[in-house]
C-alpha cells in the first residue's frame, strides 16, 4: 500500500531494511536517517534533506532524487540505476561501489573526480562535460 510521507520529519530515524518502494516522500527530512539496505525503488525523494543519511546498500533504482540534498550521505554500494539526480547536491557524498547504470549526473552539484571514479561502473553513466576527459583517460 502506497503512503504519502510528504514533508515528514524522519531525521535520525532507523529505517533499515524497510520497503518504501513507490511511496511519495517529497520534501521529507531524512537527515542522518539510517536507511541501510532499504528498498526505495521508484520512490519520490525530490527535494528531500538526506544530509548525512546512511544509504549503504540501498536499492534506489528509478528513484526521483531531483534537488535532493545528499551532502555527506553514505551511498556506498547503493544501486542508483536509472535514478533521477537532476540538481541533487552530492558534495562529500560517498559513492564508492555505487551502481550508476543509466544515471545522468550532468546537472548534479558538488561532484568530484574522486566520487566518479569510486563508483562501480562509471562508464555506464552520463557525467558533467568537465569530467568526460577524466573518464576517457582512465579507460
N, C-alpha and C positions, 0 to 999 in steps of 0.2 A: 504494500500500500504506500503510495507516494504521499509525502507530507511536505508542508511548507515550513521552512525554518528561517524565512526572510528576517534579516536584522537581528537574529537571535544572538545572545551572548553565550558563547560556548568556549570562552577563553579558559585555558588551563584544564579543560575537561578531558577525561580519559575516554577516548572513542576507539581504542584499539580493537581491530578485527570486526568492527561494525560494518553493515552493508547499508549504505545510504544511496545506492545507485539510483539515478533518475530523479532524485529529490531536488528541490529548489532551496538552496542555502544562500541565495543572493544577499550580499551585504552583511553576512554574519561575521561576528567577531570570534575568530578561531586562534587568536594569539596564544602561542605556547601550548596549543592543544596536542594531545597525543593521539595521532591518527595512524600509528604504525599498523601496516598490513590491512588497513581499512579498504573496503571496496566502494569506490566513488565513481563508477562507470557512468558516463553521460550525466553527471551531476552539474548543477548550475552553482558555481562558486564565484561568479563575476563580482568584482568589487570587494571581495572578502578580505579581511585582515588576517593573514596567515603568518605574520611575522613570528619567527622562532618556532613555528609548528614542527612537530616530528612526523614526517610523512614517509619514513623509511619503508620501502617495500609496498607502498600503497598503490592500488590499481586506479589510475586516473585516466584510463583510456576514454577519449572522446569528451572529456570534461571541459566545461566552459570556465576558464580562468581569466577571462578578459578583465584587465585592470586590477587583478588581484595583487595584493602586497605580499610577496613571498620572500622578503628580505630576511636573511639568516634562517630560512626554513631548511630543514634537512629532507631532501628528496632523493637521497641515495638509494639506488635500487628500485625506485618507483617506476611504474610504467606510464609514461606520458603520451603514448602513441595516439596520434590524432587529436590531442588536446588543443584547445584554443588559448594561446598565451598572448594574444594581442594586447599591448600596453601593460603587460604584467611586470612588476618590479622584481628582479632577480638578484639584486645586489647581495653578495655574500651568501647566496643560497648554495647548498651542497647538492650538486648534480652527479656525483660520482656513480657510475654504472647505471644511471637512469636510462631507460629505453625511450628514444625520441623519434621513432618512426613517424614520418609524415608531419612532424611538428614544425610550424613556421615561427621561428624566433626573430624574424626580421624587424618586428616592431616592439620587441621587449626592451626593458630598461635595466641598466646596470650589469649587463652580461659581460663576462671577461673571456679571454682566450683559454685560461686555465679551466673554467667551467665547461666550455665547449669540448675541449679535449678529454675531459674526465667522463663524458657520457659514454654509454655502452656502444652506441653506433652513430657517431656524429655525421657520417656520410649519408644517413637516411633522413636528415632534417634540412630545413631551409634556414640559413643563418644571415645575419645582417651583412650587407655588402662589405663592410670594413674587415670582416673575418674570413671571407671566402678565400683570400690568398693564403691564410694560415692553414686552412684545411687542404688546399691544393698542395702546399709544400710538405705537409705531414703525411700525404697519401703514399 
